[in-house]
Amino acid sequence: MRLLLALLGIPYERRTMDVVDRSNRPEVLGGLNPSLRVPTLVLDDGRPLGESGAILWYFGEGTRFVPDDPYERAQVLQWMFFEQYDLEPSIAVVRFWVAYSGRPDAFADRIPERMAAGNRALAALERRLEGQQYLVGDWYSLADIALYGYTHVAHEGGFELEPYPAVRAWLDRVASEPGHVPIDA
Amino acid sequence: MRLLLALLGIPYERRTMDVVDRSNRPEVLGGLNPSLRVPTLVLDDGRPLGESGAILWYFGEGTRFVPDDPYERAQVLQWMFFEQYDLEPSIAVVRFWVAYSGRPDAFADRIPERMAAGNRALAALERRLEGQQYLVGDWYSLADIALYGYTHVAHEGGFELEPYPAVRAWLDRVASEPGHVPIDA
């Protein structure tokens, strides 16, 4: 999301939430997003929007990052849904447990299953990227932006990208796009 | 998805996959969807599309089920991403374990956490639907279609809808929409 906003030159104010102590979420997010998840966007006129994929779509539709063709648009969404269903719950969650929770031991017995799921997600990404430069068509789209976030920091969760050469090449490709800015996902 | 296709009168051929024995997925789905998930759609011209949310969007865009306003469109996607991230992995998964896996005991130790997550999802849905008829705006949209699927069979997983009166009223409202057809999710 920050990557897209930077690419599009859209200014925003960022307010961070504690990802360990979530006790203030009902107070801060209650009126904005019933699911109490981050990110939650508040537009200049006060209207809220939740879910990273929906926020990406809001800003991306009508730009070069969302194609006009109905099938290609749906493919962009396919990979964004894949990110939320398969990649985030495995790769981002393991990374959080291992590197950010402050108590990785508490999650030790749940890590192997999620690591396996993360490797299945990386393998799916690898199959998709074998022989093509970007996730949808042959251009840089919202799908690449959405998937780049947690994939490029997967190593922080202990994921080894060595077996996924097409994924590694794609990460380099995204990072060398004009206007790319470093993000920590 | 079947509900949307019925509402739009779009004919399709359905091929079912075993949800317990998944060993034939690489063979059947390998060339169509790198994530090997169902549903995977194949268009008449042979092009494949994965992820239920992407398939819904493909058929829904341009119909009365997807609004024209950019903010409302993004809200529809917000609830579709919520469904895939919060509701499906809890409510649909518990229902599968309890009612369809053939070996509920094998999942017994993982059920309480997913039941809690499912109730958090239902509570989020309840907060959203308090005081409004549908998830986005005041009309029946793709968001309602996407969320109805597993919510209306949540009881099969042991979820009790008694604490969620707005959700129950909304389920009745969706089921009485013109053109509604019974689906088993």
Chai-1 contact restraints between the chains, C-beta under 6 A:
chainA,res_idxA,chainB,res_idxB,connection_type,confidence,min_distance_angstrom,max_distance_angstrom,comment,restraint_id
A,P34,B,A124,contact,1.0,0.0,6.0,A-B,restraint_1
A,P34,B,R127,contact,1.0,0.0,6.0,A-B,restraint_2
A,P34,B,R128,contact,1.0,0.0,6.0,A-B,restraint_3
A,S35,B,F82,contact,1.0,0.0,6.0,A-B,restraint_4
A,S35,B,D86,contact,1.0,0.0,6.0,A-B,restraint_5
A,S35,B,A124,contact,1.0,0.0,6.0,A-B,restraint_6
A,L49,B,A74,contact,1.0,0.0,6.0,A-B,restraint_7
A,G50,B,Q78,contact,1.0,0.0,6.0,A-B,restraint_8
A,E51,B,Q78,contact,1.0,0.0,6.0,A-B,restraint_9
A,E51,B,F81,contact,1.0,0.0,6.0,A-B,restraint_10
A,G53,B,F81,contact,1.0,0.0,6.0,A-B,restraint_11
A,A54,B,A74,contact,1.0,0.0,6.0,A-B,restraint_12
A,A54,B,L77,contact,1.0,0.0,6.0,A-B,restraint_13
A,A54,B,Q78,contact,1.0,0.0,6.0,A-B,restraint_14
A,A54,B,F81,contact,1.0,0.0,6.0,A-B,restraint_15
A,W57,B,A74,contact,1.0,0.0,6.0,A-B,restraint_16
A,W57,B,L77,contact,1.0,0.0,6.0,A-B,restraint_17
A,Y58,B,A74,contact,1.0,0.0,6.0,A-B,restraint_18
A,A74,B,L49,contact,1.0,0.0,6.0,A-B,restraint_19
A,A74,B,A54,contact,1.0,0.0,6.0,A-B,restraint_20
A,A74,B,W57,contact,1.0,0.0,6.0,A-B,restraint_21
A,A74,B,Y58,contact,1.0,0.0,6.0,A-B,restraint_22
A,L77,B,A54,contact,1.0,0.0,6.0,A-B,restraint_23
A,L77,B,W57,contact,1.0,0.0,6.0,A-B,restraint_24
A,Q78,B,G50,contact,1.0,0.0,6.0,A-B,restraint_25
A,Q78,B,E51,contact,1.0,0.0,6.0,A-B,restraint_26
A,Q78,B,A54,contact,1.0,0.0,6.0,A-B,restraint_27
A,F81,B,E51,contact,1.0,0.0,6.0,A-B,restraint_28
A,F81,B,G53,contact,1.0,0.0,6.0,A-B,restraint_29
A,F81,B,A54,contact,1.0,0.0,6.0,A-B,restraint_30
A,F81,B,Q84,contact,1.0,0.0,6.0,A-B,restraint_31
A,F82,B,S35,contact,1.0,0.0,6.0,A-B,restraint_32
A,Q84,B,F81,contact,1.0,0.0,6.0,A-B,restraint_33
A,Q84,B,Q84,contact,1.0,0.0,6.0,A-B,restraint_34
A,Q84,B,Y85,contact,1.0,0.0,6.0,A-B,restraint_35
A,Y85,B,Q84,contact,1.0,0.0,6.0,A-B,restraint_36
A,D86,B,S35,contact,1.0,0.0,6.0,A-B,restraint_37
A,A124,B,P34,contact,1.0,0.0,6.0,A-B,restraint_38
A,A124,B,S35,contact,1.0,0.0,6.0,A-B,restraint_39
A,R127,B,P34,contact,1.0,0.0,6.0,A-B,restraint_40
A,R128,B,P34,contact,1.0,0.0,6.0,A-B,restraint_41
